[in-house]
Amino acid sequence: MRAFAFFFIGLIAFGWLGCGSLSREPGLIKVLPHYLDEHGRHTTGVTLIDRDLYQLELRKDLAAVHGVRYNINWRGNAEMTVRLEVRSTKAGVVPLTLEQTATSEGGSTWTPILIDVDTYKKFGQPESWRVTLWQDGDQVAEQASFLW
């Protein structure tokens, strides 16, 4: 029984230390595209259910959409470039590429990238996206939507 306890504690400690070393490597954690209304809001309340219901409402009424903000959660320990590429549902529209430079102290960081109302009207409805993370000219991570 004592041997099992030491094995279990060792397994937990090894897993905890292993996770810590993995989190120091640069990477993309999550990409959240949010439609924005005429006031620049992506939600009408403070809860996630408020956000999700309002996003559903905006998706049903695209005339009420006045932009899109991609909130990108990434980790790293230096200055990084977050690059967003978006394809439109409009035929013949060239894919849109936007970049944002940000710095992290080693933990996770959120970087917003905005498609403003004028660009959104010209570009149209986003169909798919890809986000890449760059450090010193080298791509270190990539995440893409299903249709990319």
For each residue, the residues with C-beta under 8 A, 3 or more apart:
1: 4 5
2: 5 6
3: 6 7
4: 1 7 8
5: 1 2 8 9
6: 2 3 9 10
7: 3 4 10 11
8: 4 5 11 12
9: 5 6 12 13
10: 6 7 13 14
11: 7 8 14 15
12: 8 9 15 16
13: 9 10 16 17
14: 10 11 17 18
15: 11 12 18 19
16: 12 13 19 20
17: 13 14 20 21
18: 14 15 21 22
19: 15 16 22 23
20: 16 17 23 24
21: 17 18 24
22: 18 19 25
23: 19 20 75 107
24: 20 21 75 77 106
25: 22 75
26: 74 75 76 77 78 80 133 135 140 141
27: 74 75 76 133 140 141
28: 31 72 73 74 131 133 141 142 143
29: 73 74 75 108
30: 72 73
31: 28 70 71 72 73 129 131 143 145
32: 70 71 72 73
33: 68 69 70 71 126 129
34: 42 51 55 68 69 70 71
35: 42 55 58 59 65 67 68
36: 40 41 42 65 66 67 68 69
37: 40 41 42 58 64 65 66
38: 64 66
39:
40: 36 37 66 67
41: 36 37 44 54
42: 34 35 36 37 51 54 55 69
43: 46 50 51 54 55
44: 41 50 54
45: 49 50 51 54
46: 43 50
47: 50 51
48: 51 52
49: 45 52 53
50: 43 44 45 46 47 53 54
51: 34 42 43 45 47 48 54 55
52: 48 49 55 56
53: 49 50 56 57
54: 41 42 43 44 45 50 51 57 58
55: 34 35 42 43 51 52 58 59
56: 52 53 59 60
57: 53 54 60 61 64
58: 35 37 54 55 61 62 64 65
59: 35 55 56 62
60: 56 57
61: 57 58 64 65
62: 58 59 65 125
63:
64: 37 38 57 58 61
65: 35 36 37 58 61 62 68 120
66: 36 37 38 40 117 120
67: 35 36 40 114 115 116 117 119 120
68: 33 34 35 36 65 114 115 120 126
69: 33 34 36 42 112 113 114 115
70: 31 32 33 34 84 112 113 114 115 129 131
71: 31 32 33 34 110 111 112
72: 28 30 31 32 82 84 110 111 112 113 131
73: 28 29 30 31 32 108 109 110
74: 26 27 28 29 80 82 104 108 109 111 133 141
75: 23 24 25 26 27 29 104 106 107 108 109
76: 26 27 80 104 106 109 133 135 140
77: 24 26 104 105 106
78: 26 103 104 135
79: 101 102 103 135
80: 26 74 76 101 102 103 104 133 134 135 140
81: 99 100 101 133 134 135
82: 72 74 99 100 101 102 111 113 131 132 133 134
83: 97 98 99 131 132 133 134
84: 70 72 97 98 99 100 113 129 130 131
85: 95 96 97 129 130 131 132
86: 95 96 97 98 115 123 126 128 129
87: 95 126 127 128 129 147 148
88: 93 95 96 123 124 125 126 127
89: 124 125 126 127
90: 93 123 124 125
91:
92:
93: 88 90 123 124
94:
95: 85 86 87 88
96: 85 86 88 115 119 123
97: 83 84 85 86
98: 83 84 86 113 115
99: 81 82 83 84
100: 81 82 84 111 112 113
101: 79 80 81 82
102: 79 80 82 109 111
103: 78 79 80 109
104: 74 75 76 77 78 80 107 108 109
105: 77
106: 24 75 76 77
107: 23 75 104
108: 29 73 74 75 104
109: 73 74 75 76 102 103 104
110: 71 72 73
111: 71 72 74 82 100 102
112: 69 70 71 72 100
113: 69 70 72 82 84 98 100
114: 67 68 69 70
115: 67 68 69 70 86 96 98 119 120 123 126
116: 67 119 120
117: 66 67 120 121
118: 121 122
119: 67 96 115 116 122 123
120: 65 66 67 68 115 116 117 123 124
121: 117 118 124
122: 118 119
123: 86 88 90 93 96 115 119 120 126
124: 88 89 90 93 120 121
125: 62 88 89 90
126: 33 68 86 87 88 89 115 123 129
127: 87 88 89 147
128: 86 87 144 145 146 147 148
129: 31 33 70 84 85 86 87 126 144 145 148
130: 84 85 142 143 144 145 148
131: 28 31 70 72 82 83 84 85 142 143 144
132: 82 83 85 139 141 142
133: 26 27 28 74 76 80 81 82 83 139 140 141 142
134: 80 81 82 83 137 138 139 140
135: 26 76 78 79 80 81 138 140
136:
137: 134
138: 134 135
139: 132 133 134 142
140: 26 27 76 80 133 134 135
141: 26 27 28 74 132 133
142: 28 130 131 132 133 139
143: 28 31 130 131
144: 128 129 130 131 148
145: 31 128 129 130 148
146: 128
147: 87 127 128
148: 87 128 129 130 144 145
